[in-house]
Amino acid sequence: MPVDIFKDKKILVTGGTGSIGSAIADRILTYHNPAVVRILSNDENSLFEMMQKFGDQEQIRYLVGDVRDEKRMIKAADEIDIIFHCAAMKHVPFCEYNPFDAVQTNVIGTNNVINAALANNVEKMITISTDKAVNPISTMGATKLLGEKLTIDANFYYKGSKRTIFSCVRFGNVLFSRGSVIPIFENQIKSDHTLTITHSSMTRFMMRISDSVDLIFKTVSISKGGEIFILKMPVIQLKDLVYVLTLGKNVKRKTVGIRPGEKMHEELMTGMESLNAFETKDMLIVLPTTPIKVGHKYKLSDYPGAKPCSLKRYSSKDCTPLTVTEIRRLLQ
């Protein structure tokens, strides 16, 4: 990735106080020299806490707003070069019990950000998606899939002469992110509560926050428009994760069963998607079936180190889970 990719750029991060959004802002402000980074969140208290962390840096702006409000998004994106769209309802049970709220944020909200990007002729917009968008069985997954489709198809839909490039990144579970399984388990252990386990044989893709930011930044550098970028990542079996976290501790356990909308195993790429995909050493690149413009061809040379995809699909069910020793190393 070019070291100056964000130099003098104006950047907007929606959901900027969340685990991924704040990590993006932190990396850009620490190691790059942007003109401005606008952090947009509907959580006033989190914005205040972030302000205490970063202090009075001239390059950062704190915006109270919601992606559900299209007019607010158009104003927030004024003169912006790059948008990282991280805002989402991401908890599966909340989306199951509040489905239209999930639609308003993950679908309508994403469309509002797209419209803001087009209205301001933004250079690039990267939407953060999830493995739950692949063959979804949950409301959350279905809304994130629609968010992906809206983002990808924005490359063709009323774009006209606009320069904006739209792409997605698709994540697995991010270690230690807010509301994820490890912080929940750690809190239960510290509080002497019973460890609640959904199913011991459940498998999940896992990635570190630093790896997720690396993937996002690489996407900005190489995206041509319409791609979904997927990091190749390790798989953890729930029973092995529980073993590592409870080793040497006297912790009660209770199996509560799979929650509404959850899967035993997750996918990051379907078999159909694999037919139109490239891969590199560290990522998969799912290409759109519709070219971004007439006659456009996606070439291996567009993506450093790329080759035709060798996988038939990318599912945690097909991957060898990390050993207990490897999980310990990953958590460290």
N, C-alpha and C positions, 0 to 999 in steps of 0.2 A: 504493500500500500504506500503510495507517495506520502512522504512526511508532511507535505504542505497541503494536503487535501482539504483541510478546514481553515487554512490561513486566510484571514480577512473575510471569511464567510459569515453570513447571518443565518442562524440556526434556530429552529423551533422544535421543542420536545413536548409533545402532548403526553399527559400522564407522567409529567417530568419529576414527580416526587416519589414514584414507585421504584421498585428495586432496579429495574432495567433502565428506566428513564433517568434516574439520578446517577447511575453508573455511567451512562453515556455522557451526561453533562460533566461529571467529575473528570472523566478521561479527556474530554475535549478541552476543558478549562485548564487542566494540569499540564498537558503535553502538547497542545496545539495553541494557535494564536488566532482565535476567531474574532470577528468584529463584534458579534453579540451572540449570546445564547439565551433564548427566551424559554423559561420553564413555565408551562401551563398546567394547572391542576385545579380541580374543584374542591380540594381539601386545603382550606386556609391554614389550618394548624400545621400541616406538613410543609407547606410553603414557608411558614414562619421558622420551623425547625431547620429547614434547608438554608434559609437566610443566615441563621446563626452559624451554621457549618461553614459556609463560603465567605461570610463577612461582606464587606463593602467593595466587592470586585466590580469594576466599571463595566465589564463585559457581560454581566449577567442581569437579566430582568425576570421578575416574578409576576406572573399573570394569573389572576383568579378567573377561571372560566371553565366551561364545560363543552365537550365536543358535540353535545346535543344541540348547541346554539350555533347555527350556521353563521349568523352575523358576527358573533364574537370570534369565530374561527377566521373569518375573512380579515378582520382587523388584526388578529394575532399574527397572521401570516404576511402582513404588509411588508414588502421589500425583503422577504425571507428567501434564502437560496436553497436550503435543505430542511425538510421536515422529517423527523423521526416520530412516527405515530405509534406511541406505546399505550395510550389510554385504552382501557378495556374493562369490562366486567369479566373476571377470569376464574372465579370460584364456581365449580360445577353445581353444587347444591343450590347456591343463591340464584343461579341462572335458571335452574329447574323450577324453583318456586316463585321466581319473578321474571317470567319469560319475556314479556314485552319490554321490561326495563333493559334486559340483555339486548333485545333488538334495537332499542333506541340508542344504546351506547355503541355496541359492536357493529351494527349495520348502518343505521341512520347517521350515527356519529362519524363513522369512517367515511361515509359519503359526503358529510359536511366538510371534513378535512380535505377530501379530494377536490371539492368545489372551491375551497379556499386556496388550494395549491394552484388550480387552473386560473382562478380570478387574479392571482398575483404573479402568474408566470414563474412559479417556483422551479428551480433547476431539477431537484430530485425529491421524491417522497418515498420513504421506506416504511412499510407497514409491518408491525411485529405480529406474527401469528403463532400457532401452536400445533402440536401433533394431534390435538383433539379435533382439529378441523379436517382430518383425514378419515374418510368413512365415518362421519359423526353419528353418535347415538344420543348425544346430549344436546340440550338447547345451547349451551355454551359453544360446543363444537360446531353446531350448525350455523350459529351467528358468526363465528370466526371464519368459517368457510365462505359465507357470503361476503364478509369483509375482504377476504383474499380475492374473491371473484371481482368485486367492485374495484379493488386496487389494480388488478391486472388488466381488466377491461377498460379502465380509465385511459389506457394507452391508445384506445381506438374511439372511445365514446365522446363525441363533441370536442375532441382535443384541438382540431383545426391546426393552426400554426403555432400553438403553444409549445414551448420547449420541454415541458415537464416530463420526466421519466419516472414511471411508477413501477416499483418492485416490492417483493415481500421476502421476509425471512421467517422460517418456520422452526420453532424451538421445541425441545423436549422440556422436562422439568428442570428448573434452574435451582441449583443448590443454594440453600439458605435465603432464598427470596421470601418476601413477606407472605405468610399464609401457606407456605409449602410444608411438606411432610416433616422435614428434619427439625425446623423450629418448633413445630407442634409436638413432636416426640420429646424434644429436649425440655420443653416447658412441662410436659406431663411427668417426666422423670424428676425434674427439680422440685415439682410440687407434690411429689409422692402420690400422684394420681395413677390410676391404672392406664397402661399403655393400650390405646385402642387400635387394633389392627383390622384392616378390611379383609384381606386374604393373603396368607403367607406366600403363595405362589405367584402373586401379582408381579409383573415386571414393568419397569419404567426406564425410559431414556433419561440420562442425567447429564447436565452440563454446568460448568462453573460460570458465575457472572462475568468473569474476565473473558472467558471463551465466547460468551454470547456477544459481548461488546466487540471483540475481534471480528466475529462474523458480520456484524452489522456494518462496521467500518469498511471491511473488505467489499461488502455488497455495494456501498456507496461508490467505491473506487471502480468496480468492474461491471456494474449493471448497465445493460443496454435498454432495458424496458421489458416488462412482462414476465421476468423470471421469478421463481421461488427458490431461494437459497437455503440449503439445509446442512447444518454441521453434522459431520459424522461423530457420533458420541457414544460413550459407554452405556451399558445397560446394567441396572441393579435389580436383583430380586429382593422383594420386601423382607423376606425372612432373614436374609443375610444382612441387610441394613439394620434391622432390629437387633440382631446378634451383636453387631459392632457397637451400636449405641448403648446397649445395656450390659456390655461385658464388665464383669466385676461388680455389678449393681443388683440389688434385690428389688426387682420391679415386677409387679403384677401385670399380667397381660390379659386382654379380652378381645376375642374375635367378634367384630360387629357386622361383618358382611360387607359386600360391595355396595357403595352408596348409589342413589339414583343417578343415572347418567354416566357412571364410571365403566371402564373396560378392564378386563384382566390384563390385556397387553395393548400397547399403543403402536400406531404406525406413523411414520414420517413421510413415506412415499408409497403410493399405490402401484400395483402392477401396470395399470394403464399409463400412469405418469412416467414410469421407468422407460417406456417405449420412446419417450421424447425428452430424454435427459442426458446430461453430461455429468462427469464426476472428476474431481481432482483428488489429491491425497487426503484432503481434510474436509471436503464438502461435496454435496450433490447439488446440481443445478437443473431444476425442472423448467423446461422451456414452454412458452405458450403455444397452443396449437394454431393460433391465428397470428401471422406476422404483424409486427407493430406498424409496418407500412407495406404497401404493395411492392413485391419483389424482394423484400428484406429476407436474408438468410442468417440464421445464427450459426456461427462458425466456431470450431474448437479453438482457433487462434484468438478468439475474443476473450478467452478466459485462460490465464496462464496455467499451464500444466494439465489442461483438461483433456479427457478422452471419452469415448462413448461409455455410457453407464453400463456396468457389468452386473448390477443387481436387478433381480426380477421384481422385488419390492423391498422396502426397508421397514421392518417390523421388529419390535422388541422380542417378539416370540421366537424369531429366527436367530437371534444373536446370543452368543455365549455370555452369561452374566459375569460381572467382575467377581473375583474371589474375595474372601474376607480381607485378606492382606491388601488387595488392590483398592477395596473400598476405603480402608483406613488411610491409604496414601492419598486417595482422591479427596477425602474430607479434610486432610491436613493442608 
